[in-house]
């Protein structure tokens, strides 16, 4: 089943495996103590995760700029 915008909804079946993969690569964070004194896992970016996010965001920016140029050229009649 798709969301109304055509995207696939995040489910436990696909969300947690992705989170675990990121955690295994050292990109997501750690167990912490909650206000009640219990340990709980909080998914936060690690320093390494932030660096990776910056790298991926820059790559995505370059890709979207390139696609934008292609679309702009195609609108101008260049085939």
Wavefront OBJ file of the C-alpha trace (Angstrom):
o trace
v 0.000 0.000 0.000
v 1.349 3.410 -0.965
v 0.949 6.762 0.727
v -1.233 9.328 -1.047
v 1.938 11.000 -2.359
v 3.078 7.762 -4.039
v 5.758 6.882 -1.496
v 5.969 3.656 0.436
v 5.163 4.036 4.136
v 7.856 3.256 6.681
v 6.979 0.086 8.570
v 8.750 -1.770 11.342
v 9.613 -4.398 8.756
v 11.700 -2.002 6.687
v 12.596 0.694 9.211
v 14.406 -1.308 11.865
v 16.639 -3.296 9.488
v 17.733 0.017 7.958
v 18.403 1.510 11.399
v 20.392 -1.570 12.418
v 22.513 -1.387 9.245
v 23.299 2.272 9.955
v 24.086 1.417 13.570
v 26.380 -1.426 12.503
v 28.315 1.039 10.347
v 28.746 3.374 13.327
v 26.438 6.040 11.920
v 23.704 5.874 14.562
v 23.797 6.076 18.301
v 23.729 4.379 21.532
v 21.899 3.197 24.572
v 21.111 5.893 27.111
v 19.463 6.024 30.480
v 15.949 7.468 30.464
v 14.380 9.732 33.076
v 13.005 6.611 34.770
v 16.476 5.088 35.045
v 15.884 2.416 32.398
v 18.163 1.927 29.433
v 16.655 2.700 26.044
v 18.022 2.964 22.551
v 17.895 6.418 21.018
v 18.641 6.699 17.332
v 20.803 9.786 16.863
v 23.542 10.464 14.372
v 27.050 9.883 15.621
v 29.896 12.202 14.599
v 30.681 9.723 11.820
v 26.988 9.705 10.857
v 26.902 13.504 10.593
v 29.966 13.478 8.353
v 28.359 10.809 6.163
v 25.123 12.818 6.002
v 27.050 15.889 4.851
v 28.802 13.825 2.170
v 25.535 12.293 0.967
v 23.724 15.655 1.010
v 26.485 17.239 -1.111
v 26.298 14.326 -3.542
v 22.518 14.645 -3.741
v 22.860 18.400 -4.358
v 25.254 17.787 -7.270
v 22.896 15.189 -8.743
v 19.817 17.432 -8.490
v 21.740 20.319 -10.077
v 22.808 18.062 -12.961
v 19.247 16.811 -13.493
v 18.037 20.413 -13.377
v 20.500 21.343 -16.119
v 19.341 18.443 -18.276
v 15.706 19.451 -17.822
v 16.507 23.077 -18.579
v 18.315 22.072 -21.773
v 15.407 19.844 -22.835
v 12.933 22.692 -22.322
v 15.062 24.852 -24.627
v 14.582 22.418 -27.486
v 17.963 20.733 -27.284
v 17.562 17.009 -27.813
l 1 2 3 4 5 6 7 8 9 10 11 12 13 14 15 16 17 18 19 20 21 22 23 24 25 26 27 28 29 30 31 32 33 34 35 36 37 38 39 40 41 42 43 44 45 46 47 48 49 50 51 52 53 54 55 56 57 58 59 60 61 62 63 64 65 66 67 68 69 70 71 72 73 74 75 76 77 78 79
